[in-house]
């Protein structure tokens, strides 16, 4: 099986990938992300990604949680990416769907994140620990 070639992003002073898998839940884990709310949430996420020039690689909106795999410019901290998606979606969804105002906030403050790339952590550690680096 042949793997696709790596498509690194070129920025002003760097080349690489900044991709993160994010997961978060609505307040009290209420299953409110259904029907029109889920559809609109998806639209908001893609609109934001286009505006920020981020690339959504995968998105799952379940009734009680979100999975988002997104690549962004390296000058954004993960917390800024999360805040952008959670902040914009909370504001718009609560304006457009008044029943969501029953919750004190749409999202909990917490989230899960893990970075991802085209090379595994094991491969990177093996490369760094390879004796060829100790030539001095």
HELIX and SHEET records of a PDB file:
HELIX    1   1 UNK A   27  UNK A   29  5                                   3    
HELIX    2   2 UNK A   35  UNK A   52  1                                  18    
HELIX    3   3 UNK A   78  UNK A   96  1                                  19    
HELIX    4   4 UNK A   98  UNK A  102  5                                   5    
HELIX    5   5 UNK A  121  UNK A  129  1                                   9    
HELIX    6   6 UNK A  131  UNK A  133  5                                   3    
SHEET    1   A 2 UNK A   9  UNK A  10  0                                        
SHEET    2   A 2 UNK A  15  UNK A  16 -1                                        
SHEET    1   B 4 UNK A  55  UNK A  62  0                                        
SHEET    2   B 4 UNK A  65  UNK A  71 -1                                        
SHEET    3   B 4 UNK A  19  UNK A  24 -1                                        
SHEET    4   B 4 UNK A 112  UNK A 116 -1                                        
END                                                                             
